Amino acid sequence: MGNLLYLIAVILILVWALGFFGILGTGIQGNSLIHILLVIAIIAILLRVISGRRPV
């Protein structure tokens, strides 16, 4: 389950980066959904780092 959470976090960060730079959507002027995805991804990564587990 932890690997799945980490994978989802990485995918969300990639989608956020693509949206932020305008590759997906309107770029910086876009809606706030992309920033919500970033926050979720960062929380998932922080939970993994705090728990001390390492990816396989």
mmCIF file of the N, C-alpha and C atoms, coordinates in Angstrom:
data_MODEL
# 
_entry.id   MODEL 
# 
loop_
_atom_site.group_PDB 
_atom_site.id 
_atom_site.type_symbol 
_atom_site.label_atom_id 
_atom_site.label_alt_id 
_atom_site.label_comp_id 
_atom_site.label_asym_id 
_atom_site.label_entity_id 
_atom_site.label_seq_id 
_atom_site.pdbx_PDB_ins_code 
_atom_site.Cartn_x 
_atom_site.Cartn_y 
_atom_site.Cartn_z 
_atom_site.occupancy 
_atom_site.B_iso_or_equiv 
_atom_site.pdbx_formal_charge 
_atom_site.auth_seq_id 
_atom_site.auth_comp_id 
_atom_site.auth_asym_id 
_atom_site.auth_atom_id 
_atom_site.pdbx_PDB_model_num 
ATOM 1   N N  . MET A 1 1  ? 0.822  -1.197 0.000   1.00 0.00 ? 1  MET A N  1 
ATOM 2   C CA . MET A 1 1  ? 0.000  0.000  0.000   1.00 0.00 ? 1  MET A CA 1 
ATOM 3   C C  . MET A 1 1  ? 0.866  1.260  0.000   1.00 0.00 ? 1  MET A C  1 
ATOM 4   N N  . GLY A 1 2  ? 2.014  1.196  0.696   1.00 0.00 ? 2  GLY A N  1 
ATOM 5   C CA . GLY A 1 2  ? 2.896  2.351  0.756   1.00 0.00 ? 2  GLY A CA 1 
ATOM 6   C C  . GLY A 1 2  ? 3.491  2.699  -0.592  1.00 0.00 ? 2  GLY A C  1 
ATOM 7   N N  . ASN A 1 3  ? 3.835  1.680  -1.376  1.00 0.00 ? 3  ASN A N  1 
ATOM 8   C CA . ASN A 1 3  ? 4.386  1.942  -2.705  1.00 0.00 ? 3  ASN A CA 1 
ATOM 9   C C  . ASN A 1 3  ? 3.348  2.578  -3.609  1.00 0.00 ? 3  ASN A C  1 
ATOM 10  N N  . LEU A 1 4  ? 2.106  2.171  -3.459  1.00 0.00 ? 4  LEU A N  1 
ATOM 11  C CA . LEU A 1 4  ? 1.032  2.752  -4.260  1.00 0.00 ? 4  LEU A CA 1 
ATOM 12  C C  . LEU A 1 4  ? 0.846  4.223  -3.909  1.00 0.00 ? 4  LEU A C  1 
ATOM 13  N N  . LEU A 1 5  ? 0.893  4.545  -2.619  1.00 0.00 ? 5  LEU A N  1 
ATOM 14  C CA . LEU A 1 5  ? 0.756  5.927  -2.182  1.00 0.00 ? 5  LEU A CA 1 
ATOM 15  C C  . LEU A 1 5  ? 1.895  6.781  -2.724  1.00 0.00 ? 5  LEU A C  1 
ATOM 16  N N  . TYR A 1 6  ? 3.105  6.251  -2.696  1.00 0.00 ? 6  TYR A N  1 
ATOM 17  C CA . TYR A 1 6  ? 4.261  6.973  -3.217  1.00 0.00 ? 6  TYR A CA 1 
ATOM 18  C C  . TYR A 1 6  ? 4.133  7.182  -4.727  1.00 0.00 ? 6  TYR A C  1 
ATOM 19  N N  . LEU A 1 7  ? 3.675  6.173  -5.442  1.00 0.00 ? 7  LEU A N  1 
ATOM 20  C CA . LEU A 1 7  ? 3.484  6.281  -6.888  1.00 0.00 ? 7  LEU A CA 1 
ATOM 21  C C  . LEU A 1 7  ? 2.439  7.338  -7.224  1.00 0.00 ? 7  LEU A C  1 
ATOM 22  N N  . ILE A 1 8  ? 1.349  7.344  -6.483  1.00 0.00 ? 8  ILE A N  1 
ATOM 23  C CA . ILE A 1 8  ? 0.306  8.350  -6.708  1.00 0.00 ? 8  ILE A CA 1 
ATOM 24  C C  . ILE A 1 8  ? 0.854  9.747  -6.439  1.00 0.00 ? 8  ILE A C  1 
ATOM 25  N N  . ALA A 1 9  ? 1.663  9.895  -5.399  1.00 0.00 ? 9  ALA A N  1 
ATOM 26  C CA . ALA A 1 9  ? 2.244  11.197 -5.082  1.00 0.00 ? 9  ALA A CA 1 
ATOM 27  C C  . ALA A 1 9  ? 3.148  11.683 -6.206  1.00 0.00 ? 9  ALA A C  1 
ATOM 28  N N  . VAL A 1 10 ? 3.961  10.811 -6.747  1.00 0.00 ? 10 VAL A N  1 
ATOM 29  C CA . VAL A 1 10 ? 4.855  11.195 -7.845  1.00 0.00 ? 10 VAL A CA 1 
ATOM 30  C C  . VAL A 1 10 ? 4.047  11.590 -9.080  1.00 0.00 ? 10 VAL A C  1 
ATOM 31  N N  . ILE A 1 11 ? 3.006  10.842 -9.378  1.00 0.00 ? 11 ILE A N  1 
ATOM 32  C CA . ILE A 1 11 ? 2.158  11.165 -10.530 1.00 0.00 ? 11 ILE A CA 1 
ATOM 33  C C  . ILE A 1 11 ? 1.482  12.517 -10.329 1.00 0.00 ? 11 ILE A C  1 
ATOM 34  N N  . LEU A 1 12 ? 0.991  12.786 -9.117  1.00 0.00 ? 12 LEU A N  1 
ATOM 35  C CA . LEU A 1 12 ? 0.338  14.066 -8.851  1.00 0.00 ? 12 LEU A CA 1 
ATOM 36  C C  . LEU A 1 12 ? 1.312  15.229 -8.986  1.00 0.00 ? 12 LEU A C  1 
ATOM 37  N N  . ILE A 1 13 ? 2.549  15.047 -8.557  1.00 0.00 ? 13 ILE A N  1 
ATOM 38  C CA . ILE A 1 13 ? 3.538  16.119 -8.705  1.00 0.00 ? 13 ILE A CA 1 
ATOM 39  C C  . ILE A 1 13 ? 3.846  16.362 -10.179 1.00 0.00 ? 13 ILE A C  1 
ATOM 40  N N  . LEU A 1 14 ? 3.946  15.300 -10.959 1.00 0.00 ? 14 LEU A N  1 
ATOM 41  C CA . LEU A 1 14 ? 4.190  15.466 -12.398 1.00 0.00 ? 14 LEU A CA 1 
ATOM 42  C C  . LEU A 1 14 ? 3.030  16.189 -13.074 1.00 0.00 ? 14 LEU A C  1 
ATOM 43  N N  . VAL A 1 15 ? 1.805  15.821 -12.732 1.00 0.00 ? 15 VAL A N  1 
ATOM 44  C CA . VAL A 1 15 ? 0.634  16.483 -13.312 1.00 0.00 ? 15 VAL A CA 1 
ATOM 45  C C  . VAL A 1 15 ? 0.603  17.946 -12.892 1.00 0.00 ? 15 VAL A C  1 
ATOM 46  N N  . TRP A 1 16 ? 0.956  18.219 -11.626 1.00 0.00 ? 16 TRP A N  1 
ATOM 47  C CA . TRP A 1 16 ? 0.997  19.602 -11.169 1.00 0.00 ? 16 TRP A CA 1 
ATOM 48  C C  . TRP A 1 16 ? 2.027  20.403 -11.964 1.00 0.00 ? 16 TRP A C  1 
ATOM 49  N N  . ALA A 1 17 ? 3.216  19.844 -12.154 1.00 0.00 ? 17 ALA A N  1 
ATOM 50  C CA . ALA A 1 17 ? 4.270  20.553 -12.875 1.00 0.00 ? 17 ALA A CA 1 
ATOM 51  C C  . ALA A 1 17 ? 3.849  20.832 -14.317 1.00 0.00 ? 17 ALA A C  1 
ATOM 52  N N  . LEU A 1 18 ? 3.236  19.844 -14.960 1.00 0.00 ? 18 LEU A N  1 
ATOM 53  C CA . LEU A 1 18 ? 2.774  20.049 -16.337 1.00 0.00 ? 18 LEU A CA 1 
ATOM 54  C C  . LEU A 1 18 ? 1.694  21.122 -16.396 1.00 0.00 ? 18 LEU A C  1 
ATOM 55  N N  . GLY A 1 19 ? 0.803  21.129 -15.444 1.00 0.00 ? 19 GLY A N  1 
ATOM 56  C CA . GLY A 1 19 ? -0.246 22.145 -15.407 1.00 0.00 ? 19 GLY A CA 1 
ATOM 57  C C  . GLY A 1 19 ? 0.296  23.519 -15.067 1.00 0.00 ? 19 GLY A C  1 
ATOM 58  N N  . PHE A 1 20 ? 1.265  23.580 -14.183 1.00 0.00 ? 20 PHE A N  1 
ATOM 59  C CA . PHE A 1 20 ? 1.828  24.863 -13.771 1.00 0.00 ? 20 PHE A CA 1 
ATOM 60  C C  . PHE A 1 20 ? 2.532  25.552 -14.925 1.00 0.00 ? 20 PHE A C  1 
ATOM 61  N N  . PHE A 1 21 ? 3.234  24.791 -15.733 1.00 0.00 ? 21 PHE A N  1 
ATOM 62  C CA . PHE A 1 21 ? 3.970  25.385 -16.840 1.00 0.00 ? 21 PHE A CA 1 
ATOM 63  C C  . PHE A 1 21 ? 3.146  25.503 -18.113 1.00 0.00 ? 21 PHE A C  1 
ATOM 64  N N  . GLY A 1 22 ? 1.871  25.176 -18.061 1.00 0.00 ? 22 GLY A N  1 
ATOM 65  C CA . GLY A 1 22 ? 0.986  25.409 -19.187 1.00 0.00 ? 22 GLY A CA 1 
ATOM 66  C C  . GLY A 1 22 ? 0.913  24.287 -20.191 1.00 0.00 ? 22 GLY A C  1 
ATOM 67  N N  . ILE A 1 23 ? 1.556  23.171 -19.936 1.00 0.00 ? 23 ILE A N  1 
ATOM 68  C CA . ILE A 1 23 ? 1.480  22.051 -20.869 1.00 0.00 ? 23 ILE A CA 1 
ATOM 69  C C  . ILE A 1 23 ? 0.099  21.415 -20.791 1.00 0.00 ? 23 ILE A C  1 
ATOM 70  N N  . LEU A 1 24 ? -0.437 21.348 -19.577 1.00 0.00 ? 24 LEU A N  1 
ATOM 71  C CA . LEU A 1 24 ? -1.817 20.902 -19.377 1.00 0.00 ? 24 LEU A CA 1 
ATOM 72  C C  . LEU A 1 24 ? -2.616 22.093 -18.875 1.00 0.00 ? 24 LEU A C  1 
ATOM 73  N N  . GLY A 1 25 ? -3.606 22.526 -19.589 1.00 0.00 ? 25 GLY A N  1 
ATOM 74  C CA . GLY A 1 25 ? -4.439 23.629 -19.123 1.00 0.00 ? 25 GLY A CA 1 
ATOM 75  C C  . GLY A 1 25 ? -3.887 24.980 -19.516 1.00 0.00 ? 25 GLY A C  1 
ATOM 76  N N  . THR A 1 26 ? -4.184 25.978 -18.671 1.00 0.00 ? 26 THR A N  1 
ATOM 77  C CA . THR A 1 26 ? -3.863 27.355 -19.008 1.00 0.00 ? 26 THR A CA 1 
ATOM 78  C C  . THR A 1 26 ? -2.617 27.880 -18.326 1.00 0.00 ? 26 THR A C  1 
ATOM 79  N N  . GLY A 1 27 ? -1.922 27.060 -17.605 1.00 0.00 ? 27 GLY A N  1 
ATOM 80  C CA . GLY A 1 27 ? -0.687 27.508 -16.979 1.00 0.00 ? 27 GLY A CA 1 
ATOM 81  C C  . GLY A 1 27 ? -0.926 28.142 -15.626 1.00 0.00 ? 27 GLY A C  1 
ATOM 82  N N  . ILE A 1 28 ? -0.134 29.161 -15.322 1.00 0.00 ? 28 ILE A N  1 
ATOM 83  C CA . ILE A 1 28 ? -0.169 29.770 -13.993 1.00 0.00 ? 28 ILE A CA 1 
ATOM 84  C C  . ILE A 1 28 ? -1.534 30.378 -13.694 1.00 0.00 ? 28 ILE A C  1 
ATOM 85  N N  . GLN A 1 29 ? -2.264 30.844 -14.691 1.00 0.00 ? 29 GLN A N  1 
ATOM 86  C CA . GLN A 1 29 ? -3.563 31.445 -14.451 1.00 0.00 ? 29 GLN A CA 1 
ATOM 87  C C  . GLN A 1 29 ? -4.679 30.420 -14.302 1.00 0.00 ? 29 GLN A C  1 
ATOM 88  N N  . GLY A 1 30 ? -4.349 29.145 -14.306 1.00 0.00 ? 30 GLY A N  1 
ATOM 89  C CA . GLY A 1 30 ? -5.352 28.087 -14.234 1.00 0.00 ? 30 GLY A CA 1 
ATOM 90  C C  . GLY A 1 30 ? -6.060 28.035 -12.897 1.00 0.00 ? 30 GLY A C  1 
ATOM 91  N N  . ASN A 1 31 ? -6.971 27.097 -12.774 1.00 0.00 ? 31 ASN A N  1 
ATOM 92  C CA . ASN A 1 31 ? -7.745 26.990 -11.538 1.00 0.00 ? 31 ASN A CA 1 
ATOM 93  C C  . ASN A 1 31 ? -6.902 26.419 -10.403 1.00 0.00 ? 31 ASN A C  1 
ATOM 94  N N  . SER A 1 32 ? -7.475 26.375 -9.229  1.00 0.00 ? 32 SER A N  1 
ATOM 95  C CA . SER A 1 32 ? -6.714 25.964 -8.049  1.00 0.00 ? 32 SER A CA 1 
ATOM 96  C C  . SER A 1 32 ? -6.680 24.455 -7.852  1.00 0.00 ? 32 SER A C  1 
ATOM 97  N N  . LEU A 1 33 ? -7.332 23.682 -8.705  1.00 0.00 ? 33 LEU A N  1 
ATOM 98  C CA . LEU A 1 33 ? -7.336 22.229 -8.549  1.00 0.00 ? 33 LEU A CA 1 
ATOM 99  C C  . LEU A 1 33 ? -5.924 21.668 -8.632  1.00 0.00 ? 33 LEU A C  1 
ATOM 100 N N  . ILE A 1 34 ? -5.103 22.205 -9.495  1.00 0.00 ? 34 ILE A N  1 
ATOM 101 C CA . ILE A 1 34 ? -3.757 21.690 -9.665  1.00 0.00 ? 34 ILE A CA 1 
ATOM 102 C C  . ILE A 1 34 ? -2.931 21.906 -8.399  1.00 0.00 ? 34 ILE A C  1 
ATOM 103 N N  . HIS A 1 35 ? -3.217 22.974 -7.656  1.00 0.00 ? 35 HIS A N  1 
ATOM 104 C CA . HIS A 1 35 ? -2.495 23.221 -6.415  1.00 0.00 ? 35 HIS A CA 1 
ATOM 105 C C  . HIS A 1 35 ? -2.970 22.290 -5.306  1.00 0.00 ? 35 HIS A C  1 
ATOM 106 N N  . ILE A 1 36 ? -4.228 21.917 -5.348  1.00 0.00 ? 36 ILE A N  1 
ATOM 107 C CA . ILE A 1 36 ? -4.744 20.931 -4.400  1.00 0.00 ? 36 ILE A CA 1 
ATOM 108 C C  . ILE A 1 36 ? -4.051 19.591 -4.638  1.00 0.00 ? 36 ILE A C  1 
ATOM 109 N N  . LEU A 1 37 ? -3.840 19.222 -5.893  1.00 0.00 ? 37 LEU A N  1 
ATOM 110 C CA . LEU A 1 37 ? -3.122 17.991 -6.206  1.00 0.00 ? 37 LEU A CA 1 
ATOM 111 C C  . LEU A 1 37 ? -1.700 18.037 -5.666  1.00 0.00 ? 37 LEU A C  1 
ATOM 112 N N  . LEU A 1 38 ? -1.058 19.180 -5.776  1.00 0.00 ? 38 LEU A N  1 
ATOM 113 C CA . LEU A 1 38 ? 0.300  19.324 -5.263  1.00 0.00 ? 38 LEU A CA 1 
ATOM 114 C C  . LEU A 1 38 ? 0.336  19.134 -3.753  1.00 0.00 ? 38 LEU A C  1 
ATOM 115 N N  . VAL A 1 39 ? -0.606 19.726 -3.053  1.00 0.00 ? 39 VAL A N  1 
ATOM 116 C CA . VAL A 1 39 ? -0.648 19.597 -1.596  1.00 0.00 ? 39 VAL A CA 1 
ATOM 117 C C  . VAL A 1 39 ? -0.851 18.143 -1.192  1.00 0.00 ? 39 VAL A C  1 
ATOM 118 N N  . ILE A 1 40 ? -1.742 17.438 -1.876  1.00 0.00 ? 40 ILE A N  1 
ATOM 119 C CA . ILE A 1 40 ? -1.981 16.022 -1.581  1.00 0.00 ? 40 ILE A CA 1 
ATOM 120 C C  . ILE A 1 40 ? -0.709 15.209 -1.818  1.00 0.00 ? 40 ILE A C  1 
ATOM 121 N N  . ALA A 1 41 ? -0.017 15.493 -2.903  1.00 0.00 ? 41 ALA A N  1 
ATOM 122 C CA . ALA A 1 41 ? 1.211  14.759 -3.213  1.00 0.00 ? 41 ALA A CA 1 
ATOM 123 C C  . ALA A 1 41 ? 2.295  15.022 -2.173  1.00 0.00 ? 41 ALA A C  1 
ATOM 124 N N  . ILE A 1 42 ? 2.442  16.259 -1.754  1.00 0.00 ? 42 ILE A N  1 
ATOM 125 C CA . ILE A 1 42 ? 3.459  16.586 -0.756  1.00 0.00 ? 42 ILE A CA 1 
ATOM 126 C C  . ILE A 1 42 ? 3.140  15.920 0.575   1.00 0.00 ? 42 ILE A C  1 
ATOM 127 N N  . ILE A 1 43 ? 1.872  15.904 0.959   1.00 0.00 ? 43 ILE A N  1 
ATOM 128 C CA . ILE A 1 43 ? 1.477  15.233 2.198   1.00 0.00 ? 43 ILE A CA 1 
ATOM 129 C C  . ILE A 1 43 ? 1.801  13.750 2.121   1.00 0.00 ? 43 ILE A C  1 
ATOM 130 N N  . ALA A 1 44 ? 1.535  13.126 0.981   1.00 0.00 ? 44 ALA A N  1 
ATOM 131 C CA . ALA A 1 44 ? 1.821  11.697 0.835   1.00 0.00 ? 44 ALA A CA 1 
ATOM 132 C C  . ALA A 1 44 ? 3.318  11.421 0.953   1.00 0.00 ? 44 ALA A C  1 
ATOM 133 N N  . ILE A 1 45 ? 4.139  12.266 0.358   1.00 0.00 ? 45 ILE A N  1 
ATOM 134 C CA . ILE A 1 45 ? 5.588  12.076 0.439   1.00 0.00 ? 45 ILE A CA 1 
ATOM 135 C C  . ILE A 1 45 ? 6.084  12.324 1.859   1.00 0.00 ? 45 ILE A C  1 
ATOM 136 N N  . LEU A 1 46 ? 5.558  13.348 2.524   1.00 0.00 ? 46 LEU A N  1 
ATOM 137 C CA . LEU A 1 46 ? 5.965  13.612 3.901   1.00 0.00 ? 46 LEU A CA 1 
ATOM 138 C C  . LEU A 1 46 ? 5.591  12.464 4.827   1.00 0.00 ? 46 LEU A C  1 
ATOM 139 N N  . LEU A 1 47 ? 4.424  11.889 4.637   1.00 0.00 ? 47 LEU A N  1 
ATOM 140 C CA . LEU A 1 47 ? 4.027  10.740 5.448   1.00 0.00 ? 47 LEU A CA 1 
ATOM 141 C C  . LEU A 1 47 ? 4.996  9.582  5.255   1.00 0.00 ? 47 LEU A C  1 
ATOM 142 N N  . ARG A 1 48 ? 5.439  9.394  4.039   1.00 0.00 ? 48 ARG A N  1 
ATOM 143 C CA . ARG A 1 48 ? 6.389  8.307  3.766   1.00 0.00 ? 48 ARG A CA 1 
ATOM 144 C C  . ARG A 1 48 ? 7.745  8.588  4.403   1.00 0.00 ? 48 ARG A C  1 
ATOM 145 N N  . VAL A 1 49 ? 8.200  9.827  4.331   1.00 0.00 ? 49 VAL A N  1 
ATOM 146 C CA . VAL A 1 49 ? 9.491  10.184 4.918   1.00 0.00 ? 49 VAL A CA 1 
ATOM 147 C C  . VAL A 1 49 ? 9.429  10.092 6.441   1.00 0.00 ? 49 VAL A C  1 
ATOM 148 N N  . ILE A 1 50 ? 8.358  10.579 7.028   1.00 0.00 ? 50 ILE A N  1 
ATOM 149 C CA . ILE A 1 50 ? 8.226  10.554 8.482   1.00 0.00 ? 50 ILE A CA 1 
ATOM 150 C C  . ILE A 1 50 ? 8.133  9.126  9.002   1.00 0.00 ? 50 ILE A C  1 
ATOM 151 N N  . SER A 1 51 ? 7.443  8.267  8.276   1.00 0.00 ? 51 SER A N  1 
ATOM 152 C CA . SER A 1 51 ? 7.297  6.883  8.733   1.00 0.00 ? 51 SER A CA 1 
ATOM 153 C C  . SER A 1 51 ? 8.612  6.114  8.636   1.00 0.00 ? 51 SER A C  1 
ATOM 154 N N  . GLY A 1 52 ? 9.568  6.614  7.862   1.00 0.00 ? 52 GLY A N  1 
ATOM 155 C CA . GLY A 1 52 ? 10.888 6.007  7.791   1.00 0.00 ? 52 GLY A CA 1 
ATOM 156 C C  . GLY A 1 52 ? 10.998 4.848  6.823   1.00 0.00 ? 52 GLY A C  1 
ATOM 157 N N  . ARG A 1 53 ? 9.954  4.574  6.067   1.00 0.00 ? 53 ARG A N  1 
ATOM 158 C CA . ARG A 1 53 ? 10.033 3.473  5.104   1.00 0.00 ? 53 ARG A CA 1 
ATOM 159 C C  . ARG A 1 53 ? 10.730 3.945  3.845   1.00 0.00 ? 53 ARG A C  1 
ATOM 160 N N  . ARG A 1 54 ? 11.447 3.056  3.238   1.00 0.00 ? 54 ARG A N  1 
ATOM 161 C CA . ARG A 1 54 ? 12.159 3.374  1.998   1.00 0.00 ? 54 ARG A CA 1 
ATOM 162 C C  . ARG A 1 54 ? 11.521 2.608  0.846   1.00 0.00 ? 54 ARG A C  1 
ATOM 163 N N  . PRO A 1 55 ? 11.537 3.199  -0.359  1.00 0.00 ? 55 PRO A N  1 
ATOM 164 C CA . PRO A 1 55 ? 10.997 2.469  -1.512  1.00 0.00 ? 55 PRO A CA 1 
ATOM 165 C C  . PRO A 1 55 ? 11.825 1.233  -1.813  1.00 0.00 ? 55 PRO A C  1 
ATOM 166 N N  . VAL A 1 56 ? 11.175 0.218  -2.324  1.00 0.00 ? 56 VAL A N  1 
ATOM 167 C CA . VAL A 1 56 ? 11.846 -1.055 -2.608  1.00 0.00 ? 56 VAL A CA 1 
ATOM 168 C C  . VAL A 1 56 ? 12.616 -0.958 -3.895  1.00 0.00 ? 56 VAL A C  1 
# 
